[in-house]
């Protein structure tokens, strides 16, 4: 993946070699640089999504189903691996901190 730092950014990407990029999330999606499968993502750690049936998911991407607000559930205590081939394109998901494992 080819990342570049942006003057105006809202997301941070950390590569396994230690390189860090501060980028605009919409740029990631537009350039199709939003495949985080296997990477650590803060979705579910810093952001939750509750659907109309009160199911709790790790962000809008629904990478993980954490349960239902009327039953026991726990938010993540650390970033979790992304299971998706491509991010949703939702800026709230794209701005979550990403770290290559």
N, C-alpha and C positions, 0 to 999 in steps of 0.2 A: 504494500500500500504506500502511496506517495502522499505524505502529509506535509503541510506547510503552516507556519505560524501566521496568524491574522492579527491585524491591528485591533480590530473589533471582534472579540471572541466571547463565547458563552459555554465552551466545553473544553475539557482537557483530556488529552490522549497520552498515555504513558506506555512506551514500547518496552519489550523485555530487555533491550540493551541499555535502558535507562534514558533514552531520548524522550523528551517531553514536548508536546505540541499543544498550543492554545489556538483553537480553531472555532469557526462559526458552525454551529450545528446544521444549519440549512445547507451550507456548502458541502458538508459530509454527505448529506442525502442526495443533493443535486449531482455530485461527482461519483455517486455510487460507491462511496468509501465508508459504508455503514454496515459491513458484515462483521459482527462482533462475536460470532459463534466460537465458544471456548474461552473468550476473554472474560475477565472479571468486570462486572458492571454494578453500579450502585443502585440500579432499579430494584426496588424491594427493600433496600437499606435506607435510602434517603427519600424515596417516593413510593406511594401506594396508590392503587386504583380500586375503587369499590363500585361494582356494577349494580344494575337495577335490582338484582336478586340478593344484594348485600354480600356477594362473594368478594373476598379481598385478594387482589392480585399484585404482583410486583410490577407496578407501573402499568401504563396503558398497553404495553406490549404483551402483557399477561404471560410473561416468561415462566412464572411460577404461580400456582394457586396456593394461597396461604391459609385458606379456610373461609369461614363465614363470620360476619361480625356478631352473630347470635350464638356462635359456638366458640370453643377455645381456638385461638390462633396466636401466632407470635410473628412480629416483624423480624426480618433478618438482623443479625448482629454484626454482619460483615457483608461485603459485596459477594454476589453469587455469579457462577458461570452463565454466560448467555447461551441459550439453546436455539436461538433463531438464526436463520440464514441471512436475514436482512432486518435492520431496525424498522420500526413502523413508519418512520417519517414524521412522527409527532415530535415536535421540538422538545417537549418535556422529557421524552425518553432519550432523545439524542444528546441532550445536555448533561446527562448523567456521566460521571467520571468513568472512563474506560481504561482498563489496564491489561496489556497483553501478557498472557501467562507463559 
